[in-house]
Structure formats: structure tokens, C-alpha cells
Amino acid sequence: MTLFLPQRDGAGLRAHEPRAEPRGLAGTGPLTSRTVFSAAHVVADPCADVTPDGPAALDWDATLAFRHHLWSHGLGVAEAMDTAQRGMGLDWAGAAELIRRSGAEAKAVGGRIACGVGTDQLGPDAPADLAAIRRAYEEQLAVVEESGAQAILMASRALAAAASGPEDYLEVYGHLLRQAAEPVILHWLGPMFDPALDGYWGSADLDAATETFLEVIAAHPDKVDGIKISLLDARREVELRRRLPAGVRCYTGDDFHYPELIAGDEQGFSHALLGIFDPLGPLAAQAVRVLDSGDTEGFRTLLDPTVALSRHLFESPTRFYKTGVVFLAWLAGHQDHFAMVGGLQSARSLPHLAHAYELADGLGLFPDPSLAEARMRSLLTVYGVPQ
């Protein structure tokens, strides 16, 4: 049945004919040519009596079921990251519980998991010195290692505020890498995802910041499994990728250019650690399986059409992409409601969400298109849009 969706330019409603059948997606088992992580969202408990600035309350059954969904398609889970609203509603206490629970689930089913290590227990109000920042990182690193997960050293708002220059980043990261039990993934998150990280690695000049980043890696190549780059700059990622020491992987975090970066060129390719692979999980896994067979063209044929949806979800202000990710999870039937930690379901407009539905429906992302249509219709009704 036709849906009437609000247009983004304010020019009234647009008719959309929902897809009748789901897209056929087949294939299970491990992916072989690329290591692929989906940064997974969390499911809020909609019945918890919480406030936007209070501790998060999660629906643990739905949150963990979504991780099993990703593992079932051969994807790894990147846990307690930006996509899980880390620093945007999910505090360290909630993240630590999430890491422990997801680590146990991963161990039970043999799923791959890597978890974010940061300094968010320090809080946003009181400035921290470098010693306090090191201790905060160490506390979180211990929790991740005890869970059996691989560690992802995330960018720290506290370090960005406290560091006086590149030497402070070299000191803090060198200290952490020397004590890490296993090789970690280093994460460079750009200010488009978190404005508090502007000037990370000691300079707002990205060329200078890149040199510091590479210096950290060169000093400890045996302790760095790979790097995750989230700068939405494909050229810079390729240039950096080509300068990595042998054995250090590049995990693209570029939600605008991921097909070309994963496909690679004659000099190499990127693996993946992406928020967009939360809603794209089964389709992304199918595309990588095609790439595993050596069919780069077939891989691009499957994944290139998804970029329009990703660019829409991650449009400025990029940090609110989580709203679209959770919205699509609700439409796809992975959770029973569209409520988010911190009330972030209100962070995107109805026209934005309507276009996300339209793009996702066109790609065949919904396992039950009729359910997605009914839920979209119910949201339009709540907003008073006539159907």
C-alpha cells in the first residue's frame, strides 16, 4: 500500500510504493579475504524510568541478539564504540557491562569481537592530567582483556583537552602499547564524528597529525594489529595505508567511500570496521563473500548502491548517524521500539528518517518489508502525517 512521505525540501508529501519481497541474501561462515567488523548499536529499555543525562538502561536480550545476528553472517562485532552511543548516552559503567556480556556471548559462539577502550569514566567537567588519563585507559584495557576481546584504543576527549603537543600522545600511547597483552587496533576518529577530538595527535593540521600517528605505530609495530581511520577522506586513508609497517592492517572507518577502499588497488586494500555495516550487515557480508571469490566487480555491484544510504545516514551533523542506524534496526524487526539511550531518537527529523526508509527499502534491506511498511506508517501517524 502506498506510503506518503514528507519531502526534505518542505514541498509536501511524496508517494512511495514499498517493496513487496525481501532481497534474497545467502551465505554463512567466515569471511576470508577481508577482516570485517560491524560497529553495533545498543537497544535501549523503553520502559526504564531514566533521564537523558542519567545512566543508560539497556534491553540486554535485544542488544545481545543483534550481536548474534551479525556473527551469524560471518561479521565481527566492534563493541562499545561510537555506534553504541559511547560518550553520547552510554557511560563507562554501561559500556563495561556491555563488554563483559558481549565478550561472554562471543566466546560461547566463537564470534569475533573487539571492544573500545577509552577514558570516558573521567567525565566531561573536571580537567584530567596525563597520569589520570593513563590510569583511565588502563582500567578499561583491563576490562576488555579480561573479557577475552581484542582491544581498540579509542581517541580520548580528555587527552585531546590535556595534551600540550604530539609528545604527550607519543607518551600516553607508548605506555599503553607496552603493557597491552595482545596487539590492539588504534582508532583515529575525526571531529566530524566528535567535535571534542579536533586537533587529535597534537595538531589540527592533518598532515602533521598523520606523522605523529605513524610514529606511534612505528615505535610499537608488534603491538598494533591495525588502525581504524574515520576521517571520511579516502585519499588520505590510501596514502596512510601505504605507509603502514608490514603486518599492520588498515580498517576503513570511512562510511562515504568504503566500497572502493575495501576493494583496494594494486598496492593494497583496507579491511573494515564500520558503523554502516550495522544496518548493512547481511548485504555487506554477501558482498565480501563475492570478493572472497576474486570477483571485485561483483563486490562493487552489490555494495556501491548502498553508499547513497550511508551518506544520508552520516550527513552533517555526522555524530547523529546513530539515530538512523537504530531506526532501521526497528524497521527491520531487530527491536520492538524506536527509543534510544539519551532520547537520541529525536536527533534526526521525520523527513530525514523517511528518506532513510525509502533508500533502505529500495536496497531490500528489510527481511519483512510489510513489517517495515507498517512501522513506518505508524511513525508517520504519530507525527500527524496523513496516509
Secondary structure, 3 states (H helix, E strand, C coil): CCEEEECCCCCCEEEECCCCCCCCCCCCCCCCCCCEEEECCCCECCCCCCCCCCCCCECHHHHHHHHHHHHHCCCEEEECCHHHCECCCECHHHHHHHHHHHHHHHHHHCCCEEEEECCHHHCCCCCCCHHHHHHHHHHHHHHHHHHCCEEEECCCHHHHHHCCCHHHHHHHHHHHHHHCCCCEEEEEECCCCCHHHCCHHHCCCHHHHHHHHHHHHHHCHHHEEEEEEECCCHHHHHHHHCCCCCCCEEEECCCCCHHHHHHCECCECCEEEECCCCCCHHHHHHHHHHHHCCCHHHHHHHHHHHHHHHHHHCCCCHHHHHHHHHHHHHHCCCCCCCCCHHHHHHCCCHHHHHHHHHHHHHHCCCCCHHHHHHHHHHHHHHCCCCC
